[in-house]
Amino acid sequence: MSGPLPSSTEICIVGAGPSGLACALGLAARKIPFVMVDALEAGHNSSRAVAMQASALEAIKTVHPQLVDQLVSAGIQSKSFTVIDLYERLLFRLRMTELAAYTKYAFTLLIPQHTAERHMREYILGGGDSIYWNKRVVGVKEAADGVQYELQFESGEALTARYLVAADGSKSFLRTFAGILFIDPYTKKAAEPGKNDLSFVVADVVFASPLPANVPRDGPQVMVGAGGMVLTAPILSEDSADASVQNDNLFRLYLGVPDTPPHAPDAPYLQAILNARGPGSHLKTQPVPQVVKVVESSRYRTRMALADRYVHRAEGGAYILLVGDAAHKHGPAGGQGMNMGICDGIELAQAIAEHRKCAADAEKAGAHKAVQIMDAYSTRRRAVALQVLNMVDRMTEVEKGGQGWGAYLRLKFLWAFFKMPFTNGIFAWQLSGLGHAKKP
């Protein structure tokens, strides 16, 4: 919807990305009304995340089992994750099938973020709830009654709510208003923009036929070395009028770059990187894959950052609650961003539902328990994020590649480490996020 906003609601979700949509799904499943707003004119369709892990699928299943089936049918079930060096020697192949005893989803689901969002929106809108587009938040303050926040929008409209879900991304307006710091998880100091940032290019491309045999069609492959990663991941095209993307050669690229890339990298830019350090660039037995069409491309910079808390409580009892990129930020290694955001959103919906019940109790003990519920959400999800950020940081160091003996020895250690029979299952478990799951 893009019409006028209501003047008040109990719950307002700011941001209609995966984490905000997951929270909305959890609320809708419990028949708790909400209003969702987003600054965009409609759902985005640009290249962003591409992977959903078992923990996100299991979390969605707790509130909408049919949606999970729909998501799985719209993506590629990747049973493995391959890492090779510049000369295409296998460093390790992670087998997600090791998880079959613990989950129905013993794979990484390769599905573009905008495709996942579209399916999630259909379930929300099908339940009668509304998403208001083109509603940019430009101000927030405590309402006069002290038990609500008032949002001001660029359109001149205003809306009051007791619960504000901050799903508004890494530059979160609501997090800034609440005075919640984005900190470096290692130094515990405020994360400085530009310091230790990593640059990446993300693009959806069509490769020429025939596709070289060293570019897998059934799962992601990461090539490390020469100072940055080259990741290829097959994706399914949606119903597109463009016949050139309706084939088996549609791939997502993630490219680590040492400098600032152009705003929308074109085919020559992407091809130059593939020629320098992509499949076929050093081992000449196979050709380098050729980009014949760029469907979508963008650049981004990121760094490790974690909110020092996920919950801000006003004096009167109104709340600002962080989920997704508003709460944590990291590189793309391991496909953890969308995964964590969805799990944040599902758990927050449960916390809000429990909090509403406790807050309805006028006795002091009930009010105290209500505060504990929100504190528990913040403590638990921060602990999960810290573990994931540590894992992503280790993976990023590997994916950087680099030159010299240090990088060489690190890769040799990984090769030897993954020869141990138990290693694959342990790392697949970590990557899946199943160890962080919370029972509904």
BAZALUM-888772 format. One record per residue (C-alpha): residue number from 1; residue in one letter; y, z, x. Coordinates in Angstrom, 2 decimals. Layout:
BAZALUM-888772
- NUM; A; Y; Z; X
...
end
This chain:
BAZALUM-888772
- 1; M; 0.00; 0.00; 0.00
- 2; S; 3.58; -0.51; 1.05
- 3; G; 5.30; 0.90; -2.05
- 4; P; 7.23; 4.15; -2.38
- 5; L; 5.66; 7.31; -1.02
- 6; P; 5.03; 10.36; -3.19
- 7; S; 7.48; 13.16; -2.48
- 8; S; 4.79; 15.73; -1.71
- 9; T; 1.12; 16.13; -0.89
- 10; E; -1.08; 18.87; 0.48
- 11; I; -2.45; 16.79; 3.37
- 12; C; -0.73; 13.91; 5.15
- 13; I; -2.60; 11.94; 7.80
- 14; V; -0.18; 10.20; 10.15
- 15; G; -1.95; 7.25; 11.73
- 16; A; -4.63; 4.97; 10.26
- 17; G; -6.67; 4.43; 13.42
- 18; P; -10.31; 5.53; 13.85
- 19; S; -9.58; 9.27; 14.14
- 20; G; -7.23; 9.34; 11.13
- 21; L; -9.65; 7.23; 9.08
- 22; A; -12.55; 9.51; 10.04
- 23; C; -10.60; 12.54; 8.83
- 24; A; -9.78; 10.68; 5.62
- 25; L; -13.46; 9.84; 5.09
- 26; G; -14.38; 13.50; 5.49
- 27; L; -11.73; 14.59; 3.00
- 28; A; -12.60; 11.85; 0.52
- 29; A; -16.30; 12.83; 0.64
- 30; R; -15.24; 16.36; -0.39
- 31; K; -12.92; 14.99; -3.08
- 32; I; -9.88; 16.51; -1.35
- 33; P; -6.75; 14.39; -2.02
- 34; F; -4.52; 13.23; 0.83
- 35; V; -1.85; 10.70; 1.74
- 36; M; -2.27; 8.47; 4.80
- 37; V; 0.68; 6.71; 6.45
- 38; D; 0.96; 4.31; 9.37
- 39; A; 3.89; 2.63; 11.11
- 40; L; 2.17; -0.76; 11.18
- 41; E; 2.59; -3.30; 8.44
- 42; A; -1.21; -3.54; 8.07
- 43; G; -4.32; -2.63; 10.01
- 44; H; -4.15; -3.99; 13.55
- 45; N; -6.43; -6.77; 14.77
- 46; S; -5.83; -6.60; 18.51
- 47; S; -8.32; -5.87; 21.30
- 48; R; -8.85; -2.14; 21.76
- 49; A; -12.04; -0.06; 21.82
- 50; V; -15.39; -1.82; 21.49
- 51; A; -18.10; 0.87; 21.54
- 52; M; -19.42; 3.48; 19.15
- 53; Q; -21.92; 6.00; 20.45
- 54; A; -24.67; 7.82; 18.57
- 55; S; -22.58; 10.96; 18.03
- 56; A; -19.87; 9.04; 16.15
- 57; L; -22.46; 7.28; 13.98
- 58; E; -24.21; 10.58; 13.26
- 59; A; -20.86; 12.20; 12.39
- 60; I; -19.95; 9.45; 9.91
- 61; K; -23.46; 9.67; 8.45
- 62; T; -22.80; 13.27; 7.39
- 63; V; -20.10; 12.08; 4.98
- 64; H; -20.89; 8.39; 4.25
- 65; P; -24.44; 7.27; 5.12
- 66; Q; -23.95; 3.82; 3.60
- 67; L; -20.92; 3.20; 5.79
- 68; V; -22.99; 3.76; 8.93
- 69; D; -25.49; 1.12; 7.82
- 70; Q; -22.61; -1.28; 7.21
- 71; L; -21.10; -0.60; 10.65
- 72; V; -24.43; -1.08; 12.40
- 73; S; -24.96; -4.41; 10.65
- 74; A; -21.50; -5.57; 11.78
- 75; G; -22.11; -4.85; 15.46
- 76; I; -24.56; -5.43; 18.32
- 77; Q; -27.09; -2.72; 19.09
- 78; S; -26.98; -2.46; 22.86
- 79; K; -30.11; -0.75; 24.18
- 80; S; -28.89; -0.63; 27.77
- 81; F; -25.81; -0.45; 29.98
- 82; T; -25.97; -2.26; 33.31
- 83; V; -23.93; -1.65; 36.48
- 84; I; -24.09; -4.08; 39.40
- 85; D; -22.19; -4.56; 42.65
- 86; L; -20.25; -7.63; 43.79
- 87; Y; -23.44; -9.28; 45.02
- 88; E; -25.08; -8.61; 41.65
- 89; R; -27.49; -6.06; 43.02
- 90; L; -28.56; -3.62; 40.34
- 91; L; -27.06; -0.16; 40.85
- 92; F; -28.51; 1.26; 37.66
- 93; R; -29.45; 0.30; 34.13
- 94; L; -28.88; 3.05; 31.61
- 95; R; -31.49; 2.96; 28.84
- 96; M; -30.08; 4.32; 25.59
- 97; T; -33.60; 4.06; 24.13
- 98; E; -34.30; 7.36; 25.88
- 99; L; -32.54; 8.96; 22.89
- 100; A; -35.03; 7.71; 20.29
- 101; A; -36.54; 11.18; 19.84
- 102; Y; -33.15; 12.64; 18.92
- 103; T; -31.36; 10.02; 16.83
- 104; K; -31.88; 6.94; 14.72
- 105; Y; -29.02; 5.37; 16.70
- 106; A; -30.59; 5.12; 20.17
- 107; F; -28.11; 2.48; 21.27
- 108; T; -24.44; 1.84; 21.91
- 109; L; -22.97; -0.08; 18.99
- 110; L; -20.73; -2.89; 20.24
- 111; I; -18.16; -3.35; 17.48
- 112; P; -14.46; -4.11; 17.92
- 113; Q; -12.22; -1.26; 16.82
- 114; H; -10.40; -3.34; 14.23
- 115; T; -13.73; -4.32; 12.65
- 116; A; -14.83; -0.69; 12.46
- 117; E; -11.46; 0.29; 10.98
- 118; R; -11.71; -2.40; 8.32
- 119; H; -15.06; -1.10; 7.11
- 120; M; -13.79; 2.49; 7.14
- 121; R; -10.72; 1.53; 5.13
- 122; E; -12.88; -0.16; 2.50
- 123; Y; -14.70; 3.10; 1.84
- 124; I; -11.46; 5.06; 1.61
- 125; L; -9.71; 2.57; -0.66
- 126; G; -12.85; 2.21; -2.77
- 127; G; -12.55; 5.90; -3.59
- 128; G; -9.06; 5.44; -4.99
- 129; D; -7.16; 6.91; -2.06
- 130; S; -4.21; 5.02; -0.62
- 131; I; -2.95; 4.05; 2.82
- 132; Y; 0.80; 3.52; 2.98
- 133; W; 1.73; 0.93; 5.62
- 134; N; 5.07; 0.35; 7.31
- 135; K; 5.92; 4.05; 7.13
- 136; R; 7.24; 5.13; 10.52
- 137; V; 7.89; 8.85; 11.00
- 138; V; 11.29; 9.46; 12.57
- 139; G; 11.77; 13.17; 11.85
- 140; V; 9.94; 16.34; 10.94
- 141; K; 11.08; 19.86; 10.07
- 142; E; 9.85; 22.96; 8.34
- 143; A; 10.57; 22.78; 4.62
- 144; A; 12.79; 25.35; 2.98
- 145; D; 9.84; 27.22; 1.47
- 146; G; 8.36; 27.81; 4.94
- 147; V; 4.86; 26.81; 3.92
- 148; Q; 5.23; 23.05; 4.34
- 149; Y; 6.54; 20.48; 6.75
- 150; E; 8.89; 17.73; 5.67
- 151; L; 8.44; 14.28; 7.18
- 152; Q; 11.34; 11.84; 7.31
- 153; F; 10.58; 8.13; 7.49
- 154; E; 12.48; 5.16; 8.84
- 155; S; 12.57; 3.84; 5.27
- 156; G; 14.73; 6.84; 4.26
- 157; E; 11.90; 8.45; 2.30
- 158; A; 10.73; 12.03; 2.77
- 159; L; 7.42; 13.74; 2.09
- 160; T; 6.36; 17.39; 2.27
- 161; A; 2.85; 18.54; 3.19
- 162; R; 1.11; 21.72; 4.27
- 163; Y; -1.31; 19.99; 6.64
- 164; L; -0.06; 17.24; 8.96
- 165; V; -2.87; 15.44; 10.77
- 166; A; -1.47; 13.97; 13.97
- 167; A; -3.52; 10.80; 14.44
- 168; D; -0.48; 8.96; 15.79
- 169; G; -1.74; 8.07; 19.26
- 170; S; -1.14; 9.11; 22.85
- 171; K; 2.66; 9.09; 22.40
- 172; S; 2.31; 11.28; 19.31
- 173; F; 5.61; 12.06; 17.60
- 174; L; 4.06; 15.08; 15.88
- 175; R; 2.59; 16.51; 19.08
- 176; T; 5.98; 16.27; 20.75
- 177; F; 7.69; 17.98; 17.80
- 178; A; 5.14; 20.80; 17.90
- 179; G; 5.86; 21.40; 21.60
- 180; I; 2.23; 20.79; 22.54
- 181; L; 1.98; 19.67; 26.15
- 182; F; -0.17; 16.86; 27.46
- 183; I; -1.60; 18.43; 30.62
- 184; D; -3.59; 17.17; 33.57
- 185; P; -7.02; 18.80; 33.00
- 186; Y; -7.39; 19.51; 36.72
- 187; T; -3.98; 20.75; 37.80
- 188; K; -3.20; 22.34; 34.38
- 189; K; 0.34; 20.98; 34.79
- 190; A; 2.15; 18.62; 32.45
- 191; A; 0.80; 15.10; 32.88
- 192; E; 3.55; 12.94; 34.35
- 193; P; 3.90; 9.43; 32.89
- 194; G; 3.34; 6.85; 35.59
- 195; K; 1.67; 9.24; 38.01
- 196; N; -1.96; 8.36; 38.77
- 197; D; -1.93; 5.84; 35.92
- 198; L; -4.68; 3.23; 35.84
- 199; S; -3.93; -0.33; 34.73
- 200; F; -6.35; -2.35; 32.62
- 201; V; -6.49; -5.67; 30.88
- 202; V; -8.48; -5.96; 27.66
- 203; A; -9.22; -9.35; 26.13
- 204; D; -11.49; -11.06; 23.64
- 205; V; -12.48; -14.42; 25.08
- 206; V; -14.82; -17.32; 24.41
- 207; F; -16.84; -18.43; 27.43
- 208; A; -17.88; -22.03; 27.97
- 209; S; -21.42; -23.14; 27.20
- 210; P; -23.90; -22.87; 28.70
- 211; L; -23.31; -19.19; 29.37
- 212; P; -24.43; -18.23; 32.91
- 213; A; -27.62; -16.19; 32.99
- 214; N; -25.87; -13.37; 34.88
- 215; V; -23.71; -12.53; 31.83
- 216; P; -25.94; -10.53; 29.43
- 217; R; -25.78; -11.35; 25.73
- 218; D; -27.43; -8.11; 24.60
- 219; G; -25.24; -5.41; 26.13
- 220; P; -22.34; -4.50; 28.41
- 221; Q; -22.38; -5.16; 32.12
- 222; V; -20.01; -3.59; 34.63
- 223; M; -19.42; -5.18; 38.01
- 224; V; -17.86; -2.83; 40.55
- 225; G; -16.20; -3.52; 43.87
- 226; A; -13.08; -5.06; 45.38
- 227; G; -10.92; -2.34; 43.88
- 228; G; -11.60; -2.69; 40.17
- 229; M; -14.20; -3.16; 37.50
- 230; V; -15.09; -6.27; 35.52
- 231; L; -16.81; -5.42; 32.25
- 232; T; -18.28; -8.00; 29.90
- 233; A; -19.54; -6.99; 26.46
- 234; P; -20.79; -9.38; 23.75
- 235; I; -19.24; -8.97; 20.32
- 236; L; -19.77; -10.58; 16.94
- 237; S; -17.02; -12.68; 15.43
- 238; E; -15.82; -11.86; 11.94
- 239; D; -15.33; -14.50; 9.26
- 240; S; -12.86; -16.61; 11.16
- 241; A; -11.39; -19.96; 10.20
- 242; D; -11.41; -20.82; 13.88
- 243; A; -14.78; -22.44; 14.60
- 244; S; -14.34; -21.89; 18.35
- 245; V; -14.92; -18.15; 17.97
- 246; Q; -17.89; -18.51; 15.63
- 247; N; -20.49; -18.72; 18.36
- 248; D; -22.59; -16.61; 20.71
- 249; N; -20.10; -16.79; 23.57
- 250; L; -17.51; -14.32; 22.25
- 251; F; -17.04; -11.47; 24.71
- 252; R; -14.82; -8.48; 25.27
- 253; L; -13.44; -8.18; 28.81
- 254; Y; -12.16; -5.00; 30.42
- 255; L; -10.61; -5.63; 33.81
- 256; G; -9.30; -2.97; 36.15
- 257; V; -6.20; -4.28; 37.93
- 258; P; -4.24; -2.73; 40.81
- 259; D; -0.83; -3.87; 39.63
- 260; T; 1.04; -4.44; 36.37
- 261; P; -0.47; -7.41; 34.53
- 262; P; 1.47; -9.68; 32.16
- 263; H; 2.04; -8.48; 28.60
- 264; A; -0.52; -10.87; 27.08
- 265; P; -2.72; -12.18; 29.92
- 266; D; -3.60; -15.85; 29.49
- 267; A; -6.75; -17.76; 30.41
- 268; P; -5.65; -18.67; 33.98
- 269; Y; -4.85; -15.01; 34.74
- 270; L; -8.20; -13.81; 33.41
- 271; Q; -10.10; -16.62; 35.11
- 272; A; -8.50; -15.82; 38.48
- 273; I; -9.87; -12.25; 38.29
- 274; L; -13.32; -13.47; 37.30
- 275; N; -13.27; -15.99; 40.16
- 276; A; -12.34; -13.23; 42.63
- 277; R; -14.69; -10.42; 41.54
- 278; G; -16.63; -11.37; 38.44
- 279; P; -20.24; -12.50; 37.94
- 280; G; -21.00; -15.41; 40.27
- 281; S; -17.98; -14.79; 42.49
- 282; H; -19.92; -13.53; 45.52
- 283; L; -23.53; -14.47; 44.84
- 284; K; -23.37; -18.22; 44.37
- 285; T; -26.73; -18.67; 42.64
- 286; Q; -24.97; -18.66; 39.24
- 287; P; -21.55; -20.08; 38.29
- 288; V; -18.62; -17.88; 37.32
- 289; P; -18.24; -17.79; 33.51
- 290; Q; -15.36; -19.99; 32.38
- 291; V; -12.79; -18.80; 29.81
- 292; V; -12.19; -21.60; 27.30
- 293; K; -10.25; -19.59; 24.74
- 294; V; -8.37; -16.28; 24.67
- 295; V; -8.64; -14.89; 21.14
- 296; E; -6.59; -11.78; 21.91
- 297; S; -5.42; -10.05; 25.06
- 298; S; -3.25; -7.10; 26.05
- 299; R; -2.58; -4.68; 28.86
- 300; Y; -2.41; -0.94; 28.98
- 301; R; -1.97; 1.94; 31.36
- 302; T; -3.68; 5.25; 31.00
- 303; R; -4.22; 8.53; 32.79
- 304; M; -6.21; 11.69; 32.27
- 305; A; -4.44; 14.02; 29.85
- 306; L; -5.46; 16.75; 27.42
- 307; A; -3.37; 18.59; 24.83
- 308; D; -3.03; 22.26; 25.72
- 309; R; -3.97; 23.06; 22.11
- 310; Y; -4.92; 21.03; 19.05
- 311; V; -3.31; 23.24; 16.42
- 312; H; 0.28; 24.27; 15.75
- 313; R; 0.97; 26.78; 12.98
- 314; A; 4.39; 27.28; 11.42
- 315; E; 5.55; 30.77; 10.44
- 316; G; 4.91; 30.08; 6.78
- 317; G; 1.38; 28.77; 7.35
- 318; A; 1.86; 25.00; 7.55
- 319; Y; -0.15; 23.17; 10.21
- 320; I; 0.09; 20.26; 12.64
- 321; L; -3.45; 19.28; 13.67
- 322; L; -4.27; 16.89; 16.51
- 323; V; -7.06; 14.30; 16.59
- 324; G; -7.96; 11.32; 18.76
- 325; D; -5.55; 9.93; 21.33
- 326; A; -2.87; 12.39; 20.25
- 327; A; -5.15; 15.09; 21.69
- 328; H; -6.74; 13.44; 24.72
- 329; K; -6.26; 10.41; 26.92
- 330; H; -8.50; 8.76; 29.52
- 331; G; -9.79; 5.45; 30.83
- 332; P; -12.26; 3.13; 29.05
- 333; A; -15.32; 4.08; 31.13
- 334; G; -18.30; 4.87; 28.93
- 335; G; -16.63; 3.78; 25.70
- 336; Q; -15.66; 7.34; 24.75
- 337; G; -12.20; 6.99; 23.16
- 338; M; -13.08; 5.79; 19.65
- 339; N; -16.20; 7.93; 19.76
- 340; M; -14.35; 11.19; 20.41
- 341; G; -11.59; 10.37; 17.94
- 342; I; -14.07; 9.81; 15.11
- 343; C; -15.85; 13.08; 15.86
- 344; D; -12.47; 14.88; 15.98
- 345; G; -11.55; 13.49; 12.58
- 346; I; -14.85; 14.34; 10.87
- 347; E; -14.77; 17.90; 12.22
- 348; L; -11.13; 18.39; 11.28
- 349; A; -11.87; 17.38; 7.68
- 350; Q; -14.53; 20.09; 7.58
- 351; A; -12.13; 22.63; 9.09
- 352; I; -9.40; 21.76; 6.56
- 353; A; -11.88; 22.12; 3.69
- 354; E; -12.98; 25.55; 4.93
- 355; H; -9.39; 26.60; 5.61
- 356; R; -8.26; 25.70; 2.08
- 357; K; -10.98; 27.92; 0.62
- 358; C; -10.06; 30.87; 2.82
- 359; A; -6.33; 30.39; 2.33
- 360; A; -6.87; 30.64; -1.42
- 361; D; -7.95; 34.26; -0.87
- 362; A; -4.84; 36.41; -1.19
- 363; E; -6.35; 39.31; 0.77
- 364; K; -5.33; 39.84; 4.36
- 365; A; -8.89; 39.46; 5.67
- 366; G; -9.11; 36.06; 4.04
- 367; A; -5.84; 34.91; 5.62
- 368; H; -7.00; 36.09; 9.04
- 369; K; -10.27; 34.20; 8.70
- 370; A; -8.34; 31.07; 7.74
- 371; V; -6.41; 31.21; 11.02
- 372; Q; -9.68; 31.67; 12.91
- 373; I; -11.08; 28.48; 11.40
- 374; M; -8.27; 26.38; 12.83
- 375; D; -8.38; 28.16; 16.17
- 376; A; -12.12; 27.50; 16.34
- 377; Y; -11.53; 23.77; 15.72
- 378; S; -8.99; 23.66; 18.55
- 379; T; -11.16; 25.59; 21.00
- 380; R; -14.32; 23.62; 20.31
- 381; R; -12.86; 20.12; 20.35
- 382; R; -10.81; 20.86; 23.49
- 383; A; -13.98; 22.05; 25.25
- 384; V; -15.78; 18.85; 24.21
- 385; A; -12.86; 16.70; 25.38
- 386; L; -12.74; 18.44; 28.75
- 387; Q; -16.42; 17.69; 29.36
- 388; V; -15.98; 14.08; 28.33
- 389; L; -12.85; 13.64; 30.45
- 390; N; -14.74; 14.96; 33.48
- 391; M; -17.54; 12.46; 32.84
- 392; V; -15.11; 9.57; 32.35
- 393; D; -13.27; 10.50; 35.55
- 394; R; -16.51; 10.37; 37.55
- 395; M; -17.44; 7.03; 36.00
- 396; T; -13.96; 5.65; 36.68
- 397; E; -14.26; 6.51; 40.38
- 398; V; -17.44; 4.44; 40.51
- 399; E; -15.91; 1.55; 38.57
- 400; K; -12.92; 1.39; 40.91
- 401; G; -15.25; 0.17; 43.62
- 402; G; -13.06; 0.21; 46.68
- 403; Q; -13.62; -0.66; 50.31
- 404; G; -15.00; 1.25; 53.28
- 405; W; -17.84; 3.65; 53.94
- 406; G; -16.88; 6.10; 51.20
- 407; A; -17.27; 3.55; 48.43
- 408; Y; -20.46; 2.15; 50.00
- 409; L; -22.12; 5.55; 50.27
- 410; R; -21.11; 6.46; 46.71
- 411; L; -22.84; 3.35; 45.36
- 412; K; -25.95; 3.96; 47.51
- 413; F; -26.13; 7.51; 46.19
- 414; L; -25.96; 6.27; 42.61
- 415; W; -28.72; 3.74; 43.27
- 416; A; -30.97; 6.49; 44.64
- 417; F; -29.99; 8.99; 41.95
- 418; F; -30.97; 6.67; 39.09
- 419; K; -34.37; 6.06; 40.68
- 420; M; -35.32; 9.61; 39.63
- 421; P; -37.28; 9.51; 36.35
- 422; F; -35.32; 12.21; 34.53
- 423; T; -31.85; 10.90; 35.41
- 424; N; -31.67; 8.15; 32.81
- 425; G; -32.33; 10.45; 29.88
- 426; I; -29.77; 13.01; 31.05
- 427; F; -26.98; 10.48; 31.47
- 428; A; -27.82; 8.67; 28.22
- 429; W; -27.57; 12.04; 26.45
- 430; Q; -24.15; 12.68; 27.99
- 431; L; -22.86; 9.21; 27.19
- 432; S; -24.06; 9.41; 23.57
- 433; G; -22.15; 12.64; 22.91
- 434; L; -25.10; 14.03; 20.92
- 435; G; -24.92; 17.30; 22.83
- 436; H; -21.47; 17.91; 21.33
- 437; A; -22.50; 17.38; 17.72
- 438; K; -21.61; 20.06; 15.20
- 439; K; -23.81; 20.69; 12.20
- 440; P; -22.00; 20.12; 8.87
end
